[in-house]
Amino acid sequence: MSASASLAITHLVPLAKELDEDKVTPGVLGFIVFAVMALAVWALMKSMNRHMGRVDFPEAEDPESRSEGDTEAVASGGKKKNG
């Protein structure tokens, strides 16, 4: 070994000892899995937004927009008073 190589190794050995051998990091595979999951969630949200835009349902009538006669008919059991 040359002197510069042995000097580099002596400087790198303490750095290697600082790393915990029991510590696990996600690495590249963890990033790829996370990115794929993020893209899947984004695609699902986009699809859900598109499908929710297509939903059409009848809305309930506003009770304040009813006329007086309709309110009386509902209160009397559905029979409208004539007169």
VEXDOLO-143683 format. One record per residue (C-alpha): residue number from 1; residue in three letters; x, y, z. Coordinates in steps of 0.5 Angstrom, whole numbers. Each point is the difference from the previous one (the first is absolute). Layout:
N
     k     r    east   north      up
   NUM   ala       X       Y       Z
...
***
This chain:
83
     k     r    east   north      up
     1   met       0       0       0
     2   ser       2       7      -1
     3   ala       1       5       5
     4   ser      -6       4      -3
     5   ala      -5      -6       0
     6   ser       2      -2       7
     7   leu      -1       7       3
     8   ala      -7       0      -4
     9   ile      -2      -6       4
    10   thr       3       2       6
    11   his      -5       6       0
    12   leu      -6      -4      -3
    13   val       0      -5       6
    14   pro      -2       4       5
    15   leu      -6       3      -4
    16   ala      -2      -8      -2
    17   lys       0      -1       8
    18   glu      -5       6       1
    19   leu      -5      -4      -4
    20   asp      -4      -4       4
    21   glu       0      -7      -3
    22   asp      -7      -1       3
    23   lys      -3       6      -4
    24   val      -4      -2      -6
    25   thr      -2       6      -5
    26   pro      -5      -1      -6
    27   gly       5       2      -5
    28   val      -2       0      -7
    29   leu      -5      -6       0
    30   gly      -4       4       5
    31   phe       0       6      -4
    32   ile      -2      -4      -6
    33   val      -6      -3       4
    34   phe      -2       7       3
    35   ala       0       3      -7
    36   val      -4      -5      -3
    37   met      -5       0       6
    38   ala       0       8      -1
    39   leu      -2      -1      -7
    40   ala      -5      -5       1
    41   val      -4       5       5
    42   trp       1       5      -5
    43   ala      -3      -4      -5
    44   leu      -6      -2       4
    45   met      -2       7       3
    46   lys       0       2      -7
    47   ser      -4      -6      -2
    48   met      -5       2       6
    49   asn       0       7      -2
    50   arg      -3      -2      -7
    51   his      -5      -5       2
    52   met      -3       5       6
    53   gly       0       5      -6
    54   arg      -5      -5      -4
    55   val      -5      -1       6
    56   asp      -6       3       0
    57   phe      -6      -1       5
    58   pro      -6       4       1
    59   glu       0       5       5
    60   ala      -5       1       6
    61   glu      -4       6      -1
    62   asp       1       6       4
    63   pro      -6       1       5
    64   glu       0       7       0
    65   ser      -1       0      -7
    66   arg      -7      -4       1
    67   ser      -6       5      -1
    68   glu      -5       1       6
    69   gly      -5      -5      -3
    70   asp       5      -6       0
    71   thr       2       1       7
    72   glu      -7       0       2
    73   ala      -1      -7      -4
    74   val       6      -3       3
    75   ala      -3       2       7
    76   ser      -7      -3      -1
    77   gly       2      -6      -2
    78   gly       1       1      -8
    79   lys      -7       2      -1
    80   lys      -1       7      -3
    81   lys      -5       5       3
    82   asn      -5       2      -6
    83   gly      -3       7       1
***
